[in-house]
Amino acid sequence: MRDWLIALPKAELHIHLEGALEPELLFSLAQRNRVALPWADIDALRAAYQYRDLQAFLDLYYQGAQVLQTAQDFYDLTWAYLKQSAAQGMVHTEPFFDPQTHTERGIALPVVLEGIQAALADGRRELGVSSGLILSFLRHLPEAAAMQTLEAALPYRDAFIAVGLDSSEAGFPPRLFERVFARARAEGLPGVAHAGEEGPPEYIWEALECLQVRRIDHGVRACEDERLVQHLVDIQMPLTVCPLSNQRLQVFPRLAEHPILKMLERGLNVSVNSDDPAYFGGYVGDNFVALHEHLGMTRGQAGRLAENSLAAALAPRG
């Protein structure tokens, strides 16, 4: 079953490129760029991958991103993710990247884009993995900063297929970013947004109504609102669920408690994704295998989840 699940053609629609920074590459880039790290070695870094909540993870995530400084760094990061995920059956990906994570520390947007775009192009040519890049805003920063980021990115409009909203969810409702998402739509950029991971079901409603998103990233807390569940079923809104991430961040302390298969059987349009695989211990295929091992996922259910991911893609496949 494991080999079949790994080989199953699938798309990944919820992956943060910065979250694919494996410890070995992180240390290599730190040495290349002469960046001092607070961890003595790779084992010490891996030992730090224990999170009480989303913010504890994000603190580590942003610290690790400091080693990304040149176009070659961003190429190496993206290429490593593509190779690993293609080996697990991924045929299409729509990764997020957070320009503010890099521009706030003096890394110019064209530098970031040069490396990512080159790797995605090589992925299409050498691995047969089609792709589309999503520019995400950091919700713990003001909307004015997001708007500034969007305006700075518009000269590179052809590099993106959508805009997104990520980072700390609690206390930062989607409605705070209504204007910047409207501005993006006016430029032909649809929106996706993280909602309903640590935030309440109300955040999912806001992402739908205020941001007019095309996909909800996570969305697992929709199960707390029956009216919302039925609405999501009725409109077949894609929910990009990340099981291993949810377990590692204590959204569901045990993977056996995860509701993704119940959501699937209820008629929700859910898919399986890795989120930040270097930090959560699994790429997209690993998540499929974990669902089989901990929830008894059948081949039929796995096939439907994979089909959902391919159908929910915003960028052309192939």
ChimeraX attribute file (.defattr): number of C-alpha atoms within 10 A of each C-alpha:
attribute: neighborCount
match mode: 1-to-1
recipient: residues
	/A:1	11
	/A:2	14
	/A:3	10
	/A:4	13
	/A:5	22
	/A:6	21
	/A:7	15
	/A:8	20
	/A:9	19
	/A:10	30
	/A:11	31
	/A:12	28
	/A:13	31
	/A:14	28
	/A:15	25
	/A:16	20
	/A:17	24
	/A:18	24
	/A:19	23
	/A:20	26
	/A:21	27
	/A:22	21
	/A:23	18
	/A:24	13
	/A:25	17
	/A:26	22
	/A:27	21
	/A:28	14
	/A:29	22
	/A:30	19
	/A:31	13
	/A:32	12
	/A:33	15
	/A:34	10
	/A:35	14
	/A:36	12
	/A:37	16
	/A:38	10
	/A:39	13
	/A:40	9
	/A:41	12
	/A:42	15
	/A:43	11
	/A:44	12
	/A:45	18
	/A:46	14
	/A:47	9
	/A:48	13
	/A:49	16
	/A:50	14
	/A:51	17
	/A:52	11
	/A:53	14
	/A:54	20
	/A:55	15
	/A:56	13
	/A:57	18
	/A:58	15
	/A:59	11
	/A:60	16
	/A:61	19
	/A:62	14
	/A:63	12
	/A:64	21
	/A:65	16
	/A:66	18
	/A:67	24
	/A:68	23
	/A:69	21
	/A:70	17
	/A:71	21
	/A:72	18
	/A:73	22
	/A:74	25
	/A:75	22
	/A:76	20
	/A:77	24
	/A:78	23
	/A:79	21
	/A:80	17
	/A:81	23
	/A:82	25
	/A:83	15
	/A:84	15
	/A:85	26
	/A:86	24
	/A:87	14
	/A:88	21
	/A:89	20
	/A:90	27
	/A:91	24
	/A:92	28
	/A:93	27
	/A:94	23
	/A:95	21
	/A:96	26
	/A:97	24
	/A:98	21
	/A:99	22
	/A:100	21
	/A:101	17
	/A:102	19
	/A:103	14
	/A:104	9
	/A:105	10
	/A:106	10
	/A:107	17
	/A:108	16
	/A:109	17
	/A:110	13
	/A:111	17
	/A:112	23
	/A:113	21
	/A:114	16
	/A:115	20
	/A:116	25
	/A:117	20
	/A:118	17
	/A:119	22
	/A:120	23
	/A:121	16
	/A:122	17
	/A:123	22
	/A:124	16
	/A:125	11
	/A:126	10
	/A:127	16
	/A:128	16
	/A:129	23
	/A:130	21
	/A:131	26
	/A:132	21
	/A:133	22
	/A:134	27
	/A:135	23
	/A:136	26
	/A:137	28
	/A:138	20
	/A:139	23
	/A:140	15
	/A:141	13
	/A:142	13
	/A:143	18
	/A:144	12
	/A:145	15
	/A:146	22
	/A:147	18
	/A:148	12
	/A:149	20
	/A:150	22
	/A:151	15
	/A:152	12
	/A:153	18
	/A:154	13
	/A:155	9
	/A:156	13
	/A:157	15
	/A:158	9
	/A:159	17
	/A:160	20
	/A:161	19
	/A:162	25
	/A:163	23
	/A:164	24
	/A:165	28
	/A:166	21
	/A:167	17
	/A:168	18
	/A:169	22
	/A:170	17
	/A:171	10
	/A:172	18
	/A:173	20
	/A:174	25
	/A:175	16
	/A:176	14
	/A:177	21
	/A:178	16
	/A:179	16
	/A:180	22
	/A:181	28
	/A:182	17
	/A:183	14
	/A:184	18
	/A:185	17
	/A:186	10
	/A:187	11
	/A:188	12
	/A:189	19
	/A:190	22
	/A:191	25
	/A:192	28
	/A:193	26
	/A:194	28
	/A:195	31
	/A:196	24
	/A:197	23
	/A:198	22
	/A:199	19
	/A:200	19
	/A:201	21
	/A:202	17
	/A:203	26
	/A:204	29
	/A:205	20
	/A:206	18
	/A:207	26
	/A:208	22
	/A:209	13
	/A:210	18
	/A:211	25
	/A:212	18
	/A:213	22
	/A:214	19
	/A:215	26
	/A:216	26
	/A:217	29
	/A:218	28
	/A:219	27
	/A:220	30
	/A:221	21
	/A:222	24
	/A:223	16
	/A:224	12
	/A:225	13
	/A:226	11
	/A:227	11
	/A:228	17
	/A:229	20
	/A:230	16
	/A:231	14
	/A:232	22
	/A:233	17
	/A:234	12
	/A:235	10
	/A:236	15
	/A:237	18
	/A:238	25
	/A:239	30
	/A:240	29
	/A:241	24
	/A:242	28
	/A:243	28
	/A:244	29
	/A:245	24
	/A:246	24
	/A:247	17
	/A:248	22
	/A:249	20
	/A:250	16
	/A:251	20
	/A:252	17
	/A:253	12
	/A:254	13
	/A:255	20
	/A:256	14
	/A:257	12
	/A:258	21
	/A:259	15
	/A:260	22
	/A:261	19
	/A:262	11
	/A:263	18
	/A:264	17
	/A:265	11
	/A:266	12
	/A:267	15
	/A:268	23
	/A:269	26
	/A:270	30
	/A:271	30
	/A:272	28
	/A:273	29
	/A:274	31
	/A:275	30
	/A:276	23
	/A:277	26
	/A:278	20
	/A:279	23
	/A:280	23
	/A:281	15
	/A:282	22
	/A:283	25
	/A:284	29
	/A:285	28
	/A:286	20
	/A:287	22
	/A:288	25
	/A:289	21
	/A:290	19
	/A:291	21
	/A:292	18
	/A:293	14
	/A:294	13
	/A:295	16
	/A:296	13
	/A:297	16
	/A:298	14
	/A:299	14
	/A:300	9
	/A:301	15
	/A:302	22
	/A:303	14
	/A:304	16
	/A:305	22
	/A:306	22
	/A:307	18
	/A:308	22
	/A:309	25
	/A:310	21
	/A:311	15
	/A:312	21
	/A:313	20
	/A:314	19
	/A:315	16
	/A:316	10
	/A:317	16
	/A:318	10
